[in-house]
């Protein structure tokens, strides 16, 4: 029933300093929404997805999550190679389940929240994170994300979509420092990076 189709989602992590983690616009090419996003959780918190459905009815689902320190945790990897590869993207297709396509997009970005202290200077590293991401297939919108500081380092998005399966997937991302990243991936199964 198209009137029950989810048009938009707002992901809220109640106890994070910036509780609205992301707002997502969902395109018709996605069909039924099945989307995973890696996020930071600062402390034990309720995590909720608030949906806007095509017929205007509100809908929400939530879960209590046990996690801590995500928004202010230090990057665990050497930052120089990560900064050199900033914006590098990978896409992976998985064997499709019954009539849908299963895909994961990964973006190389440290996603500094502005809450991580520099180990040497003890000053906070300025915020710089992916704040806008748009994923299309054959020019049809799958989803668009407006993110905040709670997106994880090297943000990852795994999603199922209806099609078209033979269309190229284009990913366009922007960060808060003005960085713009774009990559088009073939529709063929397998890893691409």
C-alpha positions as a Markdown table, in Angstrom:
| # | Residue | x | y | z |
|---|---|---|---|---|
| 1 | Unk | 0.0 | 0.0 | 0.0 |
| 2 | Unk | 1.8 | 3.2 | -1.2 |
| 3 | Unk | -0.1 | 5.4 | 1.3 |
| 4 | Unk | 1.9 | 3.6 | 4.1 |
| 5 | Unk | 5.2 | 4.1 | 2.4 |
| 6 | Unk | 7.8 | 5.9 | 4.6 |
| 7 | Unk | 8.8 | 9.2 | 3.1 |
| 8 | Unk | 11.2 | 10.4 | 5.8 |
| 9 | Unk | 12.8 | 9.3 | 9.0 |
| 10 | Unk | 14.3 | 11.2 | 11.9 |
| 11 | Unk | 16.8 | 9.2 | 14.0 |
| 12 | Unk | 17.0 | 10.4 | 17.7 |
| 13 | Unk | 19.5 | 9.3 | 20.3 |
| 14 | Unk | 18.0 | 10.8 | 23.5 |
| 15 | Unk | 21.2 | 11.1 | 25.6 |
| 16 | Unk | 23.6 | 12.4 | 22.9 |
| 17 | Unk | 24.6 | 16.0 | 23.1 |
| 18 | Unk | 23.0 | 16.5 | 19.7 |
| 19 | Unk | 20.0 | 14.1 | 20.0 |
| 20 | Unk | 18.8 | 14.4 | 16.4 |
| 21 | Unk | 21.4 | 12.1 | 14.7 |
| 22 | Unk | 20.1 | 12.2 | 11.2 |
| 23 | Unk | 17.1 | 13.0 | 9.1 |
| 24 | Unk | 16.5 | 10.9 | 6.0 |
| 25 | Unk | 14.4 | 11.4 | 2.9 |
| 26 | Unk | 13.5 | 8.1 | 1.3 |
| 27 | Unk | 13.0 | 7.9 | -2.4 |
| 28 | Unk | 10.5 | 5.7 | -4.3 |
| 29 | Unk | 13.3 | 3.5 | -5.7 |
| 30 | Unk | 14.0 | 2.2 | -2.2 |
| 31 | Unk | 10.5 | 0.7 | -1.8 |
| 32 | Unk | 10.1 | -0.7 | 1.7 |
| 33 | Unk | 12.6 | 0.9 | 4.0 |
| 34 | Unk | 15.3 | -1.4 | 5.3 |
| 35 | Unk | 18.3 | 0.7 | 6.2 |
| 36 | Unk | 21.2 | 0.4 | 8.7 |
| 37 | Unk | 23.4 | 3.3 | 9.8 |
| 38 | Unk | 26.4 | 3.2 | 12.1 |
| 39 | Unk | 26.2 | 5.9 | 14.8 |
| 40 | Unk | 27.9 | 7.0 | 18.0 |
| 41 | Unk | 26.1 | 6.6 | 21.3 |
| 42 | Unk | 27.4 | 8.8 | 24.1 |
| 43 | Unk | 25.8 | 6.9 | 27.0 |
| 44 | Unk | 23.0 | 4.4 | 27.7 |
| 45 | Unk | 20.0 | 5.9 | 25.8 |
| 46 | Unk | 16.8 | 5.3 | 24.0 |
| 47 | Unk | 17.2 | 5.4 | 20.3 |
| 48 | Unk | 14.1 | 6.2 | 18.2 |
| 49 | Unk | 13.2 | 6.3 | 14.6 |
| 50 | Unk | 10.3 | 8.7 | 13.9 |
| 51 | Unk | 8.7 | 8.3 | 10.5 |
| 52 | Unk | 6.7 | 10.4 | 8.2 |
| 53 | Unk | 4.4 | 8.1 | 6.2 |
| 54 | Unk | 2.9 | 9.0 | 2.8 |
| 55 | Unk | -0.6 | 9.1 | 4.2 |
| 56 | Unk | 0.5 | 11.6 | 6.9 |
| 57 | Unk | 0.2 | 9.2 | 9.9 |
| 58 | Unk | 3.0 | 9.4 | 12.5 |
| 59 | Unk | 4.9 | 6.3 | 13.3 |
| 60 | Unk | 7.7 | 5.6 | 15.8 |
| 61 | Unk | 9.8 | 2.7 | 16.9 |
| 62 | Unk | 12.6 | 2.7 | 19.5 |
| 63 | Unk | 14.9 | 0.6 | 21.6 |
| 64 | Unk | 17.1 | 1.2 | 24.7 |
| 65 | Unk | 20.8 | 0.8 | 23.8 |
| 66 | Unk | 23.7 | 0.2 | 26.1 |
| 67 | Unk | 26.7 | 2.2 | 24.8 |
| 68 | Unk | 29.0 | 4.9 | 26.1 |
| 69 | Unk | 31.6 | 7.4 | 25.1 |
| 70 | Unk | 31.0 | 7.4 | 21.4 |
| 71 | Unk | 30.6 | 11.1 | 20.7 |
| 72 | Unk | 33.9 | 12.1 | 22.5 |
| 73 | Unk | 36.0 | 8.9 | 21.9 |
| 74 | Unk | 39.3 | 9.4 | 20.2 |
| 75 | Unk | 40.0 | 8.1 | 16.7 |
| 76 | Unk | 41.5 | 4.7 | 17.1 |
| 77 | Unk | 43.5 | 4.8 | 13.8 |
| 78 | Unk | 46.4 | 6.8 | 12.5 |
| 79 | Unk | 44.8 | 10.1 | 11.4 |
| 80 | Unk | 47.3 | 11.0 | 8.6 |
| 81 | Unk | 46.3 | 8.1 | 6.3 |
| 82 | Unk | 42.6 | 8.7 | 7.2 |
| 83 | Unk | 42.9 | 12.4 | 6.3 |
| 84 | Unk | 44.7 | 11.6 | 3.1 |
| 85 | Unk | 41.9 | 9.2 | 2.0 |
| 86 | Unk | 39.1 | 11.6 | 3.2 |
| 87 | Unk | 36.0 | 11.0 | 1.1 |
| 88 | Unk | 37.1 | 7.7 | -0.5 |
| 89 | Unk | 34.1 | 5.5 | -1.0 |
| 90 | Unk | 33.5 | 1.8 | -1.3 |
| 91 | Unk | 30.3 | 0.0 | -2.3 |
| 92 | Unk | 29.5 | -3.6 | -1.8 |
| 93 | Unk | 26.6 | -5.6 | -3.2 |
| 94 | Unk | 25.4 | -8.7 | -1.3 |
| 95 | Unk | 23.4 | -11.6 | -2.7 |
| 96 | Unk | 20.0 | -10.1 | -3.1 |
| 97 | Unk | 17.1 | -11.4 | -1.0 |
| 98 | Unk | 13.9 | -12.3 | -2.9 |
| 99 | Unk | 13.4 | -9.5 | -5.5 |
| 100 | Unk | 15.4 | -6.8 | -3.6 |
| 101 | Unk | 19.0 | -5.6 | -3.9 |
| 102 | Unk | 21.2 | -5.5 | -0.8 |
| 103 | Unk | 24.0 | -2.9 | -0.8 |
| 104 | Unk | 26.4 | -1.2 | 1.6 |
| 105 | Unk | 28.1 | 2.2 | 1.0 |
| 106 | Unk | 31.2 | 3.1 | 3.1 |
| 107 | Unk | 32.8 | 6.6 | 3.2 |
| 108 | Unk | 36.2 | 7.2 | 4.6 |
| 109 | Unk | 35.8 | 10.2 | 7.0 |
| 110 | Unk | 37.0 | 10.6 | 10.6 |
| 111 | Unk | 33.7 | 12.5 | 11.3 |
| 112 | Unk | 35.2 | 14.7 | 14.1 |
| 113 | Unk | 32.3 | 15.6 | 16.5 |
| 114 | Unk | 34.2 | 18.6 | 18.0 |
| 115 | Unk | 34.2 | 16.7 | 21.4 |
| 116 | Unk | 37.4 | 14.7 | 20.9 |
| 117 | Unk | 40.5 | 16.1 | 22.7 |
| 118 | Unk | 43.8 | 16.3 | 20.8 |
| 119 | Unk | 46.3 | 14.0 | 22.6 |
| 120 | Unk | 49.1 | 16.5 | 22.4 |
| 121 | Unk | 47.5 | 19.9 | 22.8 |
| 122 | Unk | 44.6 | 18.8 | 24.9 |
| 123 | Unk | 42.4 | 21.1 | 22.9 |
| 124 | Unk | 39.3 | 19.9 | 21.2 |
| 125 | Unk | 39.6 | 18.8 | 17.5 |
| 126 | Unk | 37.3 | 21.1 | 15.5 |
| 127 | Unk | 34.1 | 19.4 | 14.2 |
| 128 | Unk | 34.2 | 18.2 | 10.7 |
| 129 | Unk | 31.7 | 15.5 | 9.7 |
| 130 | Unk | 29.6 | 14.3 | 6.8 |
| 131 | Unk | 26.4 | 16.3 | 7.0 |
| 132 | Unk | 24.8 | 15.6 | 3.6 |
| 133 | Unk | 24.7 | 12.3 | 1.7 |
| 134 | Unk | 22.6 | 11.5 | -1.4 |
| 135 | Unk | 22.4 | 8.0 | -2.9 |
| 136 | Unk | 20.7 | 7.4 | -6.2 |
| 137 | Unk | 20.2 | 4.5 | -8.6 |
| 138 | Unk | 19.7 | 5.2 | -12.3 |
| 139 | Unk | 18.9 | 8.9 | -11.3 |
| 140 | Unk | 16.1 | 7.8 | -8.9 |
| 141 | Unk | 16.5 | 8.7 | -5.3 |
| 142 | Unk | 17.2 | 5.9 | -2.9 |
| 143 | Unk | 17.8 | 8.1 | 0.2 |
| 144 | Unk | 19.3 | 11.3 | 1.3 |
| 145 | Unk | 20.8 | 11.8 | 4.8 |
| 146 | Unk | 21.3 | 15.1 | 6.7 |
| 147 | Unk | 23.7 | 14.0 | 9.5 |
| 148 | Unk | 25.1 | 15.4 | 12.6 |
| 149 | Unk | 28.0 | 14.7 | 15.0 |
| 150 | Unk | 26.6 | 11.3 | 15.9 |
| 151 | Unk | 27.4 | 9.7 | 12.6 |
| 152 | Unk | 30.2 | 7.2 | 13.2 |
| 153 | Unk | 33.7 | 7.6 | 11.9 |
| 154 | Unk | 33.9 | 6.1 | 8.4 |
| 155 | Unk | 30.1 | 6.2 | 8.1 |
| 156 | Unk | 28.5 | 3.1 | 6.7 |
| 157 | Unk | 25.0 | 2.7 | 5.3 |
| 158 | Unk | 23.5 | -0.7 | 4.4 |
| 159 | Unk | 20.2 | -0.8 | 2.6 |
| 160 | Unk | 17.8 | -2.9 | 0.6 |
| 161 | Unk | 16.1 | -1.4 | -2.4 |
| 162 | Unk | 13.6 | -2.5 | -5.1 |
| 163 | Unk | 15.4 | -1.4 | -8.1 |
| 164 | Unk | 16.3 | -0.9 | -10.9 |
| 165 | Unk | 19.0 | -3.5 | -10.3 |
| 166 | Unk | 20.8 | -2.7 | -13.5 |
| 167 | Unk | 21.2 | 1.0 | -12.8 |
| 168 | Unk | 24.5 | 2.6 | -11.6 |
| 169 | Unk | 24.5 | 3.8 | -8.0 |
| 170 | Unk | 25.8 | 7.3 | -7.4 |
| 171 | Unk | 26.9 | 8.6 | -4.0 |
| 172 | Unk | 27.4 | 12.3 | -3.4 |
| 173 | Unk | 28.5 | 13.5 | 0.1 |
| 174 | Unk | 29.5 | 16.8 | 1.6 |
| 175 | Unk | 31.2 | 17.6 | 4.9 |
| 176 | Unk | 31.0 | 20.6 | 7.2 |
| 177 | Unk | 34.5 | 21.8 | 6.0 |
| 178 | Unk | 33.2 | 22.2 | 2.5 |
| 179 | Unk | 34.6 | 18.9 | 1.2 |
| 180 | Unk | 32.6 | 17.4 | -1.6 |
| 181 | Unk | 32.9 | 13.8 | -2.6 |
| 182 | Unk | 31.2 | 11.9 | -5.5 |
| 183 | Unk | 31.5 | 8.4 | -6.9 |
| 184 | Unk | 29.5 | 6.3 | -9.3 |
| 185 | Unk | 29.5 | 2.6 | -8.9 |
| 186 | Unk | 28.4 | -0.1 | -11.4 |
| 187 | Unk | 25.4 | -2.2 | -10.6 |
| 188 | Unk | 27.3 | -5.5 | -10.9 |
| 189 | Unk | 27.6 | -7.8 | -7.9 |
| 190 | Unk | 30.9 | -7.8 | -6.0 |
| 191 | Unk | 33.2 | -5.3 | -4.2 |
| 192 | Unk | 34.1 | -2.0 | -5.7 |
| 193 | Unk | 36.6 | 0.3 | -4.1 |
